Amino acid sequence: MSRRIRLDSELVRRRLARSREQAAQLIEAGRVSVGGQLAAKPATQVDTASAIVVSEAAEGPDYVSRGAHKLLGALKAFGPRGLTVAGRRCLDAGASTGGFTDVLLRNDAAHVLAVDVGRGQLAWSLQTDERVTVMDQVNVRNLTPDMVGEPPTLIVGDLSFISLRLVLPALAECAAEHADFAMLVKPQFEVGKKRVGAGGVVRDPELRAQAVQDVAEAAQTLGLTVRGVTASPLPGPAGNVEYVIWLGKGEGAPPVADLAAEVERAVAEGPQ
């Protein structure tokens, strides 16, 4: 007997999408049709007996989550300046569904430690990849070198509901000498609740710049070098503008010539 169910859930049930998040991406990209009609909303109720078709992507690979494009943007910005992935042991802080982990593997990372405070969120294709070690139910703030084992040479992170200033000390301690960090700065979790606008969005460019500057200064107090800042090409779910900060550990990591100017440029060039 057929029944009605949300379209995004039905796509997952039929294994046409890895997760509801990916299902929503497919729908928003205009790639899902129900009964011959293009679907518009993930929450649309559909009959489980309906004919559902997912068309092929016009270009580019499908990643396990939209968050992948945040790291892709950082690699595009920082790659020409020396940020590499191939052959490196990596740590993905706040892995969630695995968008960043997916990008790392597709760029030939040797191994990825996928760390998340939740459980069972990582896409199955990544959980079963021999290059991935899943570390579920682990608060990044509590990471220790013993938990990590062989120190990662590249740490990436997309964390929510916590300031990067609180997690950088643990990550820096776990990182290998001469490690790189590509961390997403989310102003809504850096400026303090009283300075966040309606809907949880930080709209003031000066506040966003200050958020990045605060994270940069916290990193410097840990002995890390700020090597670059760029705006994420993909806003957060509520429309928050986010930034990726590239940090280096150890001697030989050249800092940006003018940090204030680098932050100002990233804010000016990013979404307003």
Backbone bond lengths (Angstrom), bond angles and torsions (degrees), N, CA, C in turn:
res aa  C-N    CA-C-N  psi(-1)  N-CA   C-N-CA  omega(-1)  CA-C   N-CA-C  phi
1 M - - - 1.467 - - 1.527 108.99 -
2 S 1.320 115.32 133.06 1.461 119.37 -179.72 1.526 110.21 -79.77
3 R 1.329 115.81 158.97 1.458 121.86 176.97 1.517 108.03 -146.06
4 R 1.319 116.67 172.25 1.452 120.41 -178.79 1.527 109.71 -102.94
5 I 1.332 114.99 143.97 1.460 121.52 -174.21 1.529 108.56 -153.59
6 R 1.311 117.21 156.71 1.463 120.69 176.38 1.528 109.56 -59.27
7 L 1.328 115.36 142.65 1.459 120.02 -178.39 1.527 112.03 -61.37
8 D 1.347 117.18 -43.41 1.470 117.79 -178.47 1.529 111.21 -63.31
9 S 1.329 116.54 -37.82 1.463 120.33 178.10 1.532 111.39 -67.83
10 E 1.319 115.98 -36.75 1.462 119.69 179.77 1.531 111.31 -68.09
11 L 1.325 116.70 -35.90 1.466 119.62 176.73 1.523 110.88 -62.62
12 V 1.325 116.12 -39.71 1.469 119.90 177.86 1.528 110.05 -68.32
13 R 1.336 116.48 -43.16 1.470 120.56 -179.44 1.526 111.10 -59.32
14 R 1.328 116.21 -37.62 1.471 120.26 -179.62 1.533 112.33 -85.62
15 R 1.325 115.77 0.97 1.465 122.22 -178.79 1.526 112.32 62.46
16 L 1.330 114.78 32.06 1.462 120.40 173.11 1.523 110.55 -89.84
17 A 1.336 116.34 -10.64 1.466 122.91 175.78 1.519 107.76 -145.14
18 R 1.340 115.89 150.13 1.463 120.52 -177.74 1.525 112.14 -77.26
19 S 1.339 115.69 -27.43 1.457 120.79 -176.20 1.518 108.30 -154.61
20 R 1.329 116.55 167.69 1.464 119.24 176.95 1.520 110.67 -66.06
21 E 1.321 116.63 -31.36 1.462 119.31 177.45 1.521 110.18 -63.29
22 Q 1.329 117.26 -46.50 1.455 119.17 178.98 1.523 110.53 -66.18
23 A 1.338 116.69 -36.66 1.460 120.10 177.59 1.528 110.50 -59.08
24 A 1.338 116.03 -42.90 1.466 120.12 178.59 1.522 110.94 -62.19
25 Q 1.327 116.69 -39.08 1.464 120.37 177.87 1.523 111.12 -62.00
26 L 1.320 116.30 -43.90 1.464 120.43 179.95 1.525 110.92 -62.18
27 I 1.329 115.71 -42.04 1.467 120.39 -179.90 1.524 110.46 -65.80
28 E 1.336 116.31 -46.57 1.467 120.69 -179.26 1.523 112.09 -65.11
29 A 1.330 116.61 -25.98 1.467 120.70 178.73 1.528 112.00 -83.13
30 G 1.331 116.83 1.14 1.461 120.34 178.37 1.517 113.71 73.69
31 R 1.328 116.44 28.50 1.464 120.32 -175.29 1.528 113.43 -104.57
32 V 1.340 117.16 1.53 1.468 120.16 -176.81 1.528 110.26 -117.54
33 S 1.315 115.72 129.27 1.466 120.23 175.24 1.524 109.33 -125.45
34 V 1.317 114.85 144.00 1.469 122.04 179.88 1.521 107.87 -122.00
35 G 1.323 116.32 118.97 1.458 119.93 -178.22 1.513 112.87 58.95
36 G 1.316 116.38 32.14 1.461 121.10 178.55 1.512 114.65 86.10
37 Q 1.345 117.67 -3.51 1.459 121.81 -179.91 1.532 110.10 -108.07
38 L 1.331 115.91 135.73 1.459 120.55 -179.73 1.524 110.02 -63.77
39 A 1.323 117.10 130.02 1.470 121.79 179.54 1.517 110.14 -81.84
40 A 1.344 116.37 145.01 1.461 120.23 -176.26 1.521 113.73 -112.26
41 K 1.338 117.41 -29.95 1.466 119.68 -173.07 1.532 111.85 -132.20
42 P 1.337 116.59 138.94 1.471 120.30 177.52 1.526 112.85 -60.78
43 A 1.349 116.43 -30.52 1.462 120.30 -175.89 1.525 113.56 -83.90
44 T 1.323 117.78 -1.67 1.458 120.90 179.05 1.528 110.88 -55.29
45 Q 1.327 116.45 132.08 1.460 121.25 178.31 1.528 109.43 -81.84
46 V 1.334 116.16 126.92 1.463 120.24 -179.62 1.522 109.47 -127.24
47 D 1.314 114.88 155.25 1.456 120.78 176.41 1.522 108.75 -78.55
48 T 1.322 117.18 136.97 1.467 119.85 -178.66 1.526 112.35 -65.97
49 A 1.329 116.71 -10.40 1.464 120.21 177.05 1.525 111.98 -96.81
50 S 1.333 116.88 -1.06 1.465 121.22 -177.27 1.523 111.52 -65.51
51 A 1.324 115.15 151.32 1.463 121.06 173.56 1.527 108.15 -81.61
52 I 1.322 116.66 116.01 1.467 121.64 -178.81 1.523 108.79 -119.08
53 V 1.330 115.57 129.83 1.465 120.89 -178.53 1.517 109.32 -125.24
54 V 1.341 116.26 132.91 1.465 122.21 173.67 1.520 107.39 -110.21
55 S 1.329 116.31 117.20 1.465 120.25 -178.60 1.517 110.88 -78.27
56 E 1.317 116.79 160.29 1.454 121.69 178.68 1.519 110.02 -71.61
57 A 1.335 115.21 152.16 1.463 120.23 177.53 1.517 109.52 -68.32
58 A 1.335 115.25 143.68 1.458 119.58 178.62 1.518 110.68 -66.67
59 E 1.325 116.79 -35.75 1.458 119.98 -179.18 1.527 109.12 -160.35
60 G 1.304 115.23 153.80 1.458 121.18 172.92 1.516 113.44 78.92
61 P 1.324 117.05 158.85 1.460 121.83 -179.02 1.519 112.19 -78.86
62 D 1.320 115.55 156.04 1.461 121.08 172.60 1.525 107.93 -87.72
63 Y 1.324 116.41 125.77 1.458 120.84 175.13 1.522 108.96 -97.39
64 V 1.326 116.46 162.39 1.462 119.58 -175.09 1.521 112.84 -69.99
65 S 1.328 118.42 -17.72 1.463 120.85 174.87 1.520 109.82 -155.12
66 R 1.338 115.23 158.86 1.461 120.69 -179.76 1.519 111.59 -64.27
67 G 1.334 117.38 -23.72 1.453 120.65 179.95 1.514 113.28 -60.33
68 A 1.326 117.09 -20.28 1.465 120.82 178.86 1.521 111.47 -54.50
69 H 1.326 116.43 -35.07 1.466 120.10 -175.09 1.528 112.36 -70.03
70 K 1.321 117.15 -18.65 1.463 119.79 175.41 1.527 109.99 -68.24
71 L 1.328 116.50 -44.29 1.465 119.80 178.57 1.520 110.85 -73.10
72 L 1.315 117.10 -36.41 1.466 119.82 176.97 1.522 110.71 -58.78
73 G 1.341 116.26 -40.46 1.465 120.08 178.22 1.513 111.77 -62.99
74 A 1.338 116.32 -39.12 1.464 120.36 179.19 1.519 111.18 -66.87
75 L 1.329 117.08 -41.79 1.462 120.27 179.21 1.523 111.10 -65.58
76 K 1.317 116.26 -35.26 1.462 119.91 177.10 1.524 110.74 -66.29
77 A 1.341 115.98 -38.88 1.468 120.16 -178.64 1.522 112.28 -75.71
78 F 1.333 116.18 -41.66 1.468 120.00 -172.17 1.526 114.24 -99.12
79 G 1.323 117.32 -15.99 1.461 120.02 179.91 1.523 113.12 -54.78
80 P 1.339 118.11 -47.77 1.465 119.34 179.03 1.527 113.00 -63.64
81 R 1.334 116.81 -17.57 1.469 121.07 -179.25 1.527 112.06 -98.49
82 G 1.338 116.39 2.84 1.457 118.85 171.86 1.508 117.86 118.37
83 L 1.344 119.04 -0.09 1.465 120.10 178.97 1.528 109.44 -81.73
84 T 1.326 116.89 119.29 1.461 121.84 -177.53 1.529 110.72 -123.21
85 V 1.328 115.43 162.11 1.465 122.23 179.40 1.525 111.58 -120.67
86 A 1.310 117.37 -39.98 1.465 122.80 -171.57 1.530 112.66 -51.93
87 G 1.331 114.54 129.37 1.453 121.08 174.85 1.514 115.68 79.00
88 R 1.324 117.77 2.94 1.463 120.04 -174.25 1.535 111.67 -97.42
89 R 1.325 114.51 149.27 1.465 121.42 170.80 1.521 106.51 -85.68
90 C 1.335 116.66 122.56 1.460 121.32 -170.81 1.529 111.49 -118.35
91 L 1.322 114.90 159.27 1.459 122.14 172.55 1.519 107.83 -129.77
92 D 1.321 116.26 125.91 1.465 122.70 178.31 1.526 107.87 -104.57
93 A 1.326 116.52 105.65 1.462 122.37 -177.79 1.526 109.79 -87.03
94 G 1.322 116.97 119.02 1.456 121.04 -175.39 1.517 110.37 79.32
95 A 1.334 116.13 48.42 1.466 121.48 -170.82 1.526 113.29 -62.62
96 S 1.328 117.86 -35.76 1.465 122.37 179.77 1.535 110.33 53.22
97 T 1.338 117.39 -126.36 1.461 121.13 -179.31 1.521 112.06 -69.41
98 G 1.342 116.19 -26.46 1.460 119.12 174.92 1.512 116.03 111.78
99 G 1.335 118.17 22.96 1.460 119.53 179.58 1.517 112.98 -56.81
100 F 1.340 116.42 -47.08 1.464 120.08 -179.73 1.532 110.56 -68.42
101 T 1.322 117.17 -41.28 1.465 120.48 178.23 1.522 110.69 -59.55
102 D 1.318 116.43 -41.94 1.462 122.04 178.47 1.528 110.52 -58.73
103 V 1.326 116.32 -46.63 1.468 120.50 179.87 1.526 110.62 -62.43
104 L 1.317 116.99 -43.36 1.466 120.55 -179.48 1.524 111.08 -60.18
105 L 1.324 116.84 -45.30 1.461 120.26 -179.35 1.520 111.68 -65.61
106 R 1.322 116.42 -39.65 1.471 119.45 179.77 1.522 112.01 -70.26
107 N 1.332 115.72 -16.10 1.463 120.15 175.50 1.533 111.15 -103.76
108 D 1.334 114.95 23.83 1.470 123.01 169.75 1.522 115.16 69.61
109 A 1.330 117.15 33.78 1.465 119.29 171.11 1.524 108.72 -61.59
110 A 1.337 116.62 144.89 1.462 120.14 179.59 1.523 111.09 -73.48
111 H 1.339 116.43 -37.40 1.460 121.00 -177.60 1.525 108.97 -161.14
112 V 1.321 116.79 149.56 1.465 121.71 178.01 1.524 109.80 -131.53
113 L 1.331 116.20 126.83 1.456 122.29 168.80 1.526 106.58 -91.02
114 A 1.323 117.39 112.55 1.465 121.91 -177.82 1.525 108.61 -97.45
115 V 1.331 115.96 104.72 1.467 121.88 -173.55 1.524 110.29 -105.77
116 D 1.320 116.81 130.77 1.465 119.53 177.40 1.522 109.75 -152.93
117 V 1.334 115.71 146.38 1.461 120.60 179.46 1.526 111.40 -73.80
118 G 1.337 116.21 -19.83 1.461 120.96 178.41 1.517 111.95 -84.83
119 R 1.325 114.47 -168.40 1.465 119.37 -177.38 1.521 110.53 -140.78
120 G 1.327 115.52 133.23 1.459 120.99 172.77 1.511 115.40 71.07
121 Q 1.330 118.37 17.83 1.459 120.20 -178.49 1.525 113.13 -85.27
122 L 1.330 117.20 -27.94 1.458 120.62 -175.42 1.526 110.68 -61.41
123 A 1.339 115.69 134.54 1.465 120.81 179.97 1.528 110.52 -53.56
124 W 1.315 115.93 140.89 1.461 120.83 -175.11 1.525 111.92 -58.65
125 S 1.322 116.44 -36.45 1.467 119.79 -179.84 1.519 111.56 -61.91
126 L 1.330 116.62 -28.21 1.461 120.83 178.51 1.527 110.94 -86.65
127 Q 1.330 116.41 -37.82 1.468 119.57 177.93 1.525 111.72 -58.65
128 T 1.323 115.98 -33.39 1.463 120.69 -175.87 1.522 112.85 -94.94
129 D 1.322 117.42 3.39 1.468 121.20 177.75 1.529 108.45 -80.99
130 E 1.309 117.42 126.92 1.465 121.35 -176.02 1.526 112.83 -65.19
131 R 1.327 116.51 -14.29 1.467 119.97 178.72 1.522 112.59 -86.55
132 V 1.327 117.35 0.31 1.468 121.81 -175.87 1.528 110.53 -115.34
133 T 1.329 115.61 132.86 1.459 121.67 169.90 1.521 107.91 -110.88
134 V 1.323 117.26 119.63 1.465 122.03 -177.46 1.528 109.35 -87.79
135 M 1.337 115.73 125.27 1.467 121.42 176.59 1.525 107.79 -120.60
136 D 1.326 116.04 80.74 1.460 121.88 -179.48 1.528 111.07 -81.31
137 Q 1.325 114.12 160.29 1.467 122.74 176.31 1.534 111.85 55.46
138 V 1.314 114.67 40.09 1.462 121.27 178.20 1.523 108.80 -122.91
139 N 1.324 116.72 120.97 1.456 121.67 175.07 1.524 107.96 -78.32
140 V 1.327 116.33 123.47 1.464 120.84 -176.15 1.528 111.35 -57.00
141 R 1.320 117.03 -32.23 1.474 120.28 178.97 1.522 111.94 -60.47
142 N 1.326 115.90 -25.51 1.460 120.34 -174.92 1.529 113.57 -99.43
143 L 1.320 117.28 6.17 1.462 120.21 179.79 1.526 110.79 -63.25
144 T 1.319 115.58 142.30 1.460 121.26 175.93 1.523 108.72 -130.32
145 P 1.317 117.79 158.41 1.467 120.05 177.46 1.524 112.78 -55.87
146 D 1.330 117.85 -35.47 1.463 120.52 179.32 1.527 111.72 -63.71
147 M 1.331 116.66 -36.23 1.457 120.58 179.15 1.521 111.44 -69.75
148 V 1.311 115.74 -35.02 1.467 121.42 -175.04 1.526 111.84 -81.09
149 G 1.311 116.97 -33.09 1.460 119.36 -177.13 1.518 110.61 79.09
150 E 1.316 116.31 -132.93 1.464 119.67 179.23 1.530 109.36 -56.50
151 P 1.333 118.51 124.63 1.465 120.88 -173.85 1.529 112.41 -62.72
152 P 1.318 117.43 134.36 1.462 120.48 176.84 1.524 111.40 -72.53
153 T 1.319 115.46 145.85 1.465 120.48 177.52 1.524 112.00 -98.25
154 L 1.336 116.56 -8.22 1.465 121.09 174.83 1.522 108.26 -141.51
155 I 1.327 116.06 124.58 1.462 121.71 177.76 1.521 108.70 -118.53
156 V 1.319 116.06 127.43 1.458 121.50 176.23 1.522 107.70 -120.44
157 G 1.327 116.93 159.29 1.455 117.83 -178.24 1.509 114.06 -161.39
158 D 1.329 115.19 138.26 1.462 123.78 173.71 1.528 105.58 -133.37
159 L 1.330 115.46 87.85 1.465 121.93 -173.74 1.524 111.02 -108.54
160 S 1.320 116.46 146.82 1.463 121.67 178.89 1.523 110.49 -124.63
161 F 1.341 114.58 155.64 1.472 122.94 175.53 1.522 113.11 63.64
162 I 1.325 116.52 23.65 1.456 120.61 176.02 1.525 108.56 -156.91
163 S 1.319 116.00 144.76 1.462 120.68 177.95 1.522 110.17 -77.56
164 L 1.323 115.83 141.23 1.464 119.65 175.18 1.521 111.16 -60.37
165 R 1.321 116.09 -27.38 1.469 119.16 -178.85 1.530 111.44 -62.79
166 L 1.329 116.37 -22.73 1.460 120.42 -179.52 1.529 113.01 -87.07
167 V 1.325 117.09 -21.60 1.471 119.42 -176.59 1.523 113.03 -103.97
168 L 1.322 117.32 -20.05 1.464 119.29 -178.01 1.532 113.62 -59.64
169 P 1.346 119.78 -38.25 1.470 117.91 179.72 1.528 113.23 -56.83
170 A 1.326 117.64 -45.64 1.466 120.55 179.99 1.524 111.15 -66.68
171 L 1.332 116.45 -41.62 1.461 119.59 -179.13 1.522 111.41 -66.04
172 A 1.328 116.15 -40.33 1.464 119.63 179.57 1.523 111.04 -63.72
173 E 1.326 116.11 -37.62 1.461 120.13 -179.72 1.529 111.24 -68.17
174 C 1.325 116.59 -33.40 1.466 120.77 -177.73 1.524 113.04 -82.25
175 A 1.325 117.12 -19.06 1.463 121.40 -173.80 1.522 112.43 -74.99
176 A 1.316 114.90 151.34 1.459 121.21 175.07 1.524 109.85 -70.68
177 E 1.317 115.74 160.02 1.461 119.16 171.43 1.529 107.99 -62.45
178 H 1.306 115.47 141.29 1.468 122.12 -179.62 1.537 111.98 67.84
179 A 1.333 116.70 23.77 1.464 120.54 176.72 1.523 110.56 -75.39
180 D 1.334 114.79 156.97 1.463 122.30 172.64 1.522 108.83 -110.99
181 F 1.330 115.40 152.24 1.460 122.60 175.90 1.529 107.94 -127.80
182 A 1.326 117.10 135.09 1.461 121.79 170.70 1.524 106.13 -126.22
183 M 1.330 115.72 98.10 1.459 121.58 -170.44 1.525 111.13 -115.33
184 L 1.326 115.64 135.99 1.456 120.75 178.95 1.523 110.09 -80.49
185 V 1.319 116.40 123.14 1.466 122.28 176.81 1.526 107.94 -95.80
186 K 1.319 116.61 120.45 1.457 122.04 179.61 1.527 108.09 -111.74
187 P 1.335 117.12 103.26 1.468 120.06 -175.50 1.519 114.38 -53.15
188 Q 1.328 117.77 -32.15 1.469 120.13 -177.68 1.524 112.33 -63.78
189 F 1.332 116.94 -19.36 1.466 120.30 178.37 1.529 112.14 -106.94
190 E 1.326 116.08 8.29 1.465 120.62 -178.28 1.523 113.40 -116.01
191 V 1.337 117.29 -29.66 1.467 119.47 -170.49 1.529 113.51 -87.54
192 G 1.317 118.33 -11.26 1.461 120.79 -176.38 1.519 111.00 96.12
193 K 1.322 116.99 144.95 1.463 121.99 -174.26 1.522 113.22 -58.53
194 K 1.330 117.34 -35.74 1.464 120.35 -175.95 1.525 112.62 -68.54
195 R 1.320 117.54 -17.37 1.465 120.71 -176.52 1.524 112.58 -105.32
196 V 1.321 115.94 2.48 1.459 120.53 177.60 1.522 108.77 -88.21
197 G 1.329 116.68 134.41 1.454 121.19 -176.50 1.518 113.75 -80.45
198 A 1.333 114.85 -171.66 1.459 121.79 -179.93 1.519 110.23 -59.15
199 G 1.327 115.30 140.12 1.452 119.94 179.86 1.512 114.09 75.31
200 G 1.352 116.17 8.87 1.458 119.53 179.49 1.510 114.24 75.91
201 V 1.341 116.77 23.24 1.466 121.46 -175.83 1.523 110.86 -108.94
202 V 1.329 116.70 134.25 1.466 122.34 174.62 1.528 106.99 -94.24
203 R 1.321 116.55 106.79 1.461 120.95 -174.52 1.526 113.72 -96.58
204 D 1.310 117.77 -21.67 1.462 121.70 -177.14 1.532 109.90 -76.58
205 P 1.351 118.13 116.91 1.466 120.53 179.62 1.525 112.83 -57.81
206 E 1.326 117.03 -32.63 1.466 119.52 179.76 1.529 111.15 -67.49
207 L 1.319 116.65 -37.61 1.466 120.23 176.80 1.526 110.78 -67.07
208 R 1.335 116.19 -39.28 1.464 119.63 178.68 1.523 110.32 -64.21
209 A 1.331 116.07 -41.99 1.467 120.06 178.34 1.525 110.86 -63.21
210 Q 1.333 116.39 -40.07 1.462 120.25 179.89 1.526 110.89 -65.33
211 A 1.332 116.29 -36.18 1.462 120.10 178.33 1.525 110.96 -61.17
212 V 1.331 116.02 -44.83 1.467 120.22 179.12 1.523 110.25 -65.92
213 Q 1.331 115.73 -42.58 1.463 120.76 -179.81 1.535 110.56 -61.06
214 D 1.318 116.72 -41.06 1.471 120.65 -179.80 1.529 111.26 -63.30
215 V 1.332 116.25 -41.67 1.468 119.87 178.17 1.523 110.15 -65.76
216 A 1.334 116.07 -41.20 1.464 120.43 179.49 1.525 111.06 -60.81
217 E 1.320 116.37 -43.86 1.467 120.10 -179.17 1.528 111.30 -67.45
218 A 1.334 116.69 -36.78 1.463 119.87 176.78 1.523 110.45 -63.79
219 A 1.327 116.03 -39.61 1.466 120.36 178.31 1.523 110.85 -64.03
220 Q 1.318 115.80 -40.94 1.465 119.85 -178.88 1.524 111.70 -64.73
221 T 1.319 117.38 -34.82 1.471 119.53 178.59 1.528 111.44 -66.77
222 L 1.341 116.61 -19.78 1.465 121.51 177.70 1.524 111.56 -90.53
223 G 1.325 115.77 2.21 1.456 119.82 -179.25 1.514 113.90 87.04
224 L 1.328 117.08 10.71 1.457 121.13 178.07 1.528 109.99 -88.04
225 T 1.307 115.78 152.85 1.460 122.35 -179.93 1.521 109.53 -105.72
226 V 1.322 117.30 134.40 1.464 121.03 175.26 1.522 107.97 -84.66
227 R 1.330 115.89 115.80 1.460 120.91 -176.32 1.521 112.93 -102.46
228 G 1.331 117.47 -16.02 1.455 118.99 178.91 1.516 112.00 177.04
229 V 1.326 115.29 158.32 1.469 122.64 175.83 1.522 107.43 -138.86
230 T 1.317 116.84 136.22 1.460 120.73 176.77 1.519 109.40 -143.85
231 A 1.323 116.47 150.85 1.464 120.69 176.99 1.519 109.37 -77.07
232 S 1.322 116.70 139.90 1.455 120.62 175.18 1.528 108.92 -70.04
233 P 1.330 117.76 137.13 1.467 119.97 178.66 1.519 112.89 -72.48
234 L 1.329 116.28 -10.21 1.459 121.13 -175.02 1.520 110.10 -121.57
235 P 1.335 118.62 117.14 1.469 120.01 178.24 1.520 111.29 -66.66
236 G 1.334 116.02 161.12 1.450 120.74 173.78 1.517 110.12 -68.14
237 P 1.340 118.62 169.94 1.464 122.70 -176.33 1.522 114.34 -54.61
238 A 1.341 117.89 -34.80 1.466 120.76 -178.65 1.523 112.17 -89.70
239 G 1.333 116.79 -0.86 1.455 120.48 -179.05 1.510 113.91 101.03
240 N 1.327 117.93 5.39 1.460 120.68 178.39 1.520 111.13 -66.45
241 V 1.328 116.01 135.96 1.459 121.18 173.39 1.526 107.86 -79.04
242 E 1.322 116.47 133.97 1.459 121.81 -177.65 1.520 109.64 -123.93
243 Y 1.320 116.10 162.45 1.466 121.20 -176.04 1.523 109.34 -135.85
244 V 1.320 115.87 152.64 1.462 120.64 173.87 1.520 108.10 -110.69
245 I 1.330 115.32 127.27 1.458 120.61 177.22 1.530 108.18 -107.13
246 W 1.315 115.52 131.41 1.461 122.26 179.19 1.520 107.84 -101.44
247 L 1.314 115.27 120.78 1.459 121.60 -178.66 1.522 110.03 -118.95
248 G 1.322 115.66 152.02 1.453 120.91 176.53 1.514 110.56 -126.04
249 K 1.328 116.16 147.12 1.459 121.43 178.51 1.526 109.54 -113.27
250 G 1.311 116.13 140.23 1.458 120.16 175.68 1.512 113.11 90.04
251 E 1.305 114.62 170.72 1.457 120.70 -179.90 1.528 110.11 -70.99
252 G 1.313 114.60 151.46 1.457 119.48 177.06 1.512 114.33 94.10
253 A 1.340 117.90 -2.75 1.467 120.60 177.04 1.525 107.97 -92.10
254 P 1.317 118.81 102.50 1.464 120.60 -175.34 1.524 112.24 -67.08
255 P 1.327 118.15 128.22 1.468 120.82 179.42 1.524 110.98 -78.64
256 V 1.322 115.76 163.09 1.462 119.12 172.54 1.526 107.87 -63.81
257 A 1.311 115.99 146.74 1.462 120.10 -175.86 1.521 111.96 -65.25
258 D 1.331 116.70 -37.66 1.464 121.65 -176.80 1.527 107.73 -140.50
259 L 1.325 116.85 98.97 1.463 121.30 -175.31 1.520 111.91 -60.85
260 A 1.322 117.23 -45.89 1.468 120.44 -178.46 1.524 110.72 -59.45
261 A 1.332 116.42 -41.73 1.462 120.75 179.87 1.528 111.03 -67.87
262 E 1.341 116.61 -36.95 1.464 121.12 178.90 1.530 110.21 -64.24
263 V 1.314 116.71 -42.91 1.465 120.91 179.03 1.525 110.21 -66.85
264 E 1.315 116.18 -44.33 1.468 120.67 -179.85 1.524 110.76 -60.41
265 R 1.333 116.96 -42.28 1.459 120.75 179.31 1.530 110.99 -63.90
266 A 1.342 116.90 -44.26 1.462 120.42 -179.23 1.525 111.44 -61.48
267 V 1.323 116.44 -41.88 1.464 120.58 179.60 1.527 110.61 -67.47
268 A 1.326 116.47 -40.16 1.467 120.55 -178.89 1.526 111.97 -68.54
269 E 1.332 116.60 -36.48 1.461 120.43 -176.62 1.523 112.83 -83.47
270 G 1.321 117.15 -18.23 1.456 120.47 -178.20 1.516 112.32 -81.04
271 P 1.334 117.04 176.66 1.467 121.06 176.36 1.527 110.65 -56.88
272 Q 1.304 116.66 145.03 1.465 121.20 -179.20 1.530 111.12 -105.07
